[in-house]
Amino acid sequence: MSAGSESGHLHISPGRRAWLRFKANRRGFISLWLFSILFISSLFAEVLFNDKPLLVNYQGELYFPFAKSYPETAFGGDFETEADYADPYVRELITAGDNWVIDPPIRYDFNAINFQSELPYPAPPSSQNLLGTDDRGRDVFARLVYGFRLSVLFAFALTAIGIVIGILTGAVQGYFSGRLDLVMQRIIEVWSSMPELYLLIIFASIFQPSIWLLIILLSLFGWMGLSDYVRAEFLRGRNLDYVRAARAMGQSNRAIMRHHLLPNSMTPVITFLPFRISGSIMALTSLDFLGLGVPPTTPSLGELLAQGKENIEAWWLSLGTFLVLVGTLMLLIFIGEALREALDTRKS
């Protein structure tokens, strides 16, 4: 290797070097791309999976039913209620003459019932419902996509809250240590011994189930594991020379923690990020499977698994949910392994 190439290699920033190591792990890099594509696509679920048309041209005027409700009378019907676009009569009114309609690729959302099905619910996969219907006649494909999006967004929110609380508590414990660290450690030990599942059951019986209630309750316990790693990093770094020099120069404790110790303590936070996301997805799925999660009408992977348990002969319910859940967790695990190798400074 020439001197110029060696010099260029030595001047690569640590972040750039970590990114190159991450890209070198093809399994993790491809998993990141696949997960990103799936998640971004699910954000447009209302455009891809909807029982309402995307665009209607009726008598020269444009309507956007997927974004706005229109009464049936707007299309020449008899009722003031919202138009049922799956009704053959309403569909005939809309498409008569020079009128035209642009429908989503899948004409079902997560709560749309296929009233035109000739088979009893749950119905097997067909040309109308590619992955069949559940026991209420709702499209399984649509519920899987909406359920995947809900699970990932829930995991992102829960992970973000846990990271913020975990970093704050771990940083305070590790930097100040001493009696403050001892008292907080005893408090965390007592708090971690609380029966989390029993508390969820109690609150689920008192309050109406909702996604926000789950985020609040699980956030009360989800930060403790991360705070231990941050505490250890701050304990290790608080007495290093550059921290002592910053303290001697008169920098405040807050500035030292934020600008000197925190950046060097983010390795365990970033490394465990995909694993915490996968754990949050499993937590929501498990609670929904037990009936302690989101309301029944909300699309959920755990609710589909519960339906598969109640309808053993409906294999498409369990199989589709299993593939989505396992595939998501595998992608996140591969990303986590690649991150761990990328942040390992022993790797060249």
HELIX and SHEET records of a PDB file:
HELIX    1   1 ALA A    3  LEU A   10  1                                   8    
HELIX    2   2 PRO A   14  ALA A   24  1                                  11    
HELIX    3   3 ARG A   26  SER A   42  1                                  17    
HELIX    4   4 ALA A   45  LEU A   48  1                                   4    
HELIX    5   5 GLU A   72  PHE A   75  5                                   4    
HELIX    6   6 PRO A   88  THR A   95  1                                   8    
HELIX    7   7 VAL A  140  PHE A  176  1                                  37    
HELIX    8   8 GLY A  178  SER A  192  1                                  15    
HELIX    9   9 GLU A  196  ILE A  206  1                                  11    
HELIX   10  10 ILE A  211  SER A  219  1                                   9    
HELIX   11  11 MET A  224  GLY A  237  1                                  14    
HELIX   12  12 ASP A  241  ALA A  248  1                                   8    
HELIX   13  13 ASN A  253  ILE A  256  1                                   4    
HELIX   14  14 MET A  257  LEU A  261  3                                   5    
HELIX   15  15 LEU A  262  ASN A  264  1                                   3    
HELIX   16  16 MET A  266  THR A  271  1                                   6    
HELIX   17  17 LEU A  273  PHE A  289  1                                  17    
HELIX   18  18 LEU A  301  GLU A  310  1                                  10    
HELIX   19  19 TRP A  315  ALA A  342  1                                  28    
SHEET    1   A 3 GLU A  61  TYR A  63  0                                        
SHEET    2   A 3 LEU A  55  TYR A  58 -1                                        
SHEET    3   A 3 TRP A 100  ILE A 102 -1                                        
END                                                                             
